[in-house]
Amino acid sequence: MITQGRVCVKIAGRDAGKHCVVLDVVDDHTVLIDGATRRRKCNIAHLEPTVHVMDIKKNTIHEDIREAFGSLGITIPARKAKK
């Protein structure tokens, strides 16, 4: 079961193979994710859950998510600011 805070790996799309964390469960088939991926809604069929769970809230900023992944030993690249 995919719940809020579950660390997953994307298995489909342009972000395939990247780690993410579930920020919010939108409905039975869709969740909000962030991490090495873009912050966006994602179909749960495109995610492979891992055994890790983080204490993450829905409105957590990306920098805090990067730090939480760092404590798990997973490196998330920094985002570039838009000009």
Secondary structure, 3 states (H helix, E strand, C coil): CCCCCEEEEECCCCCCCCEEEEEEECCCCEEEEEECCCCEEEEHHHEEEEEEECCCCCCCCHHHHHHHHHHCCCCCCCCCCCC
